[in-house]
Amino acid sequence: MNWGKGIIGGMVVFMLFIICMCIYMFNVPADDFDHQYYEKGLNFNQEYNREQQVTKDNARPTITQTNGALQFVFNRPVVGNVKFMRPSSTSMDKVFQLNSDTGRLVTIPLANMARGPWQLSIEWKSNNKQYLYKKEVLVK
């Protein structure tokens, strides 16, 4: 084998490598990044203050799962919402309203919810104070 055939063979192998890498890169799923990164950064202090308010007032809700429902027990009557966020699919995310009227118990049915891990983001207002509490729950 002479030098010319070796150089041509090396170039062909390198070009095949580049073509295979291009095909692979176009078939890989797109990077999932947060499209609201900057907006969340601007609101970080507000969220942090609401999370700290939960600690200051010892207002962390008690969350229990019983008979196909999720029960939240708060220290005082609350008005707000709870976001169920599915880590594997954002299309399954749901928002439920919280309103305990004069009591402290709020029950959310889990009949149409997929089983597995959910991230909860609970935002509520009580005694003219705003709170934010985040927790991961396993729906059975």
N, C-alpha and C positions, 0 to 999 in steps of 0.2 A: 504494500500500500504506500503510495507516495503522499507528500505533504498536501497537495491540492485536494485530494479526496478526504483527508482528515479534517482540513479546515472547513470544507463544505459540509461534511457530516456533523461537525461541532456546531456550525451555524444553524443547520436544520433542527438539531436537538434543542438548541437554545430557543429557536422560534416556536417550536412545539410547546416548550415549557411556558413561554409567554402567552401563547394562545390558550393553553389550558388554565393558566392563572386568571386570565380575563374572563373566561367562561365561568369559572368558579366564583369570582368576585361578583358577577352579575346575578348569580343564582343564590347567593347568601342573602338571608332576610335583612331588611333595612335596619339600621341602628335605631333602637327606641330611645329617644331622648325626650326630655320634658319641654314641650313647646312653650310653657308659661314660666320658664325658669326666671326671667327677670322680674315678672310681676310678683312671683312668690318671694323673691329676694326683697322687694320693696315692702311687702306685707309681713316680713319675718318678725319684726319687733312687736307688732300687734298680736300675732299668734303666740309669741313667746310670753307676753304679758298675760294673756288669757290662760295659758298653761300654768304659769306661776300662781295665778289667782286660785286655781284648784288646790295647789299645795298650801298656800297661805290660809285659806278658809277651810281646809280639810274637807273639801266638797267632792271628793272622788266618789263616783257612783258605784254601787255594788251591782255586778252583772252576773245573772244566773240563767241557765238554760234548763227549761222544764217542759216536757210534753209538747214539743214542737213550737215553743215560743221562747223569746228572749225577754227576760224581765230586768228592768233597770230600777233600782231603788236609790233615790236622791235624798239629800238632807232636808231640802225644802221643795215647795212646788216650783216647777220649771216650765219654761216654754222655749222650744228650740227645734233642732233636728239632729238626726243621726245618719251618717253616710256609711253604707256598707260598700267597701271597695274590695274587689276580687283581685288578688295579685296576678293571677294568670290571665285575666281577661277584663279589660276596662268596659267592655260592652255589657257586662253583668252587674255593674255598679248600680246601687239603688239608694234612694234617699227617703227616709221616713220622718214624719213630723212628731215631735215630742210635745205633749201638753198634759201635765199631771193635774191640772185644775187646782183643787185644794189639797189633794193627796200627794204622796211621794212616789208612788209606783206607776211605772209605764210598762206596758206589755206590747211586744211586737211579734206578730205571728211569723213563723219561718216556713210556712207550707210551700211556698213557691221558690224557696232559696236553695241553691245548690249546696251539697254537703262539702265540707272541707274548710280550709282557712279563709277568714275574712278579716280585713283591717277595718276597725271602727273608728270614725272620727265624730265625736259627740260634741256639738256646740249648743250651749244653752245659756239662758239668761235667768237669773234668780236674784231677787233683792236688788235690782238695778245694777247688777254686776254681770259681766260676761265671762263665760268659762269655755275652755276647750280641753278635751281629754281624748287621748288616742290609745287604742288597745287592740291587740290581735285576739280574735276569738275563733274557736274551731266549732263549726256548726255540724252537729251529728245527725 
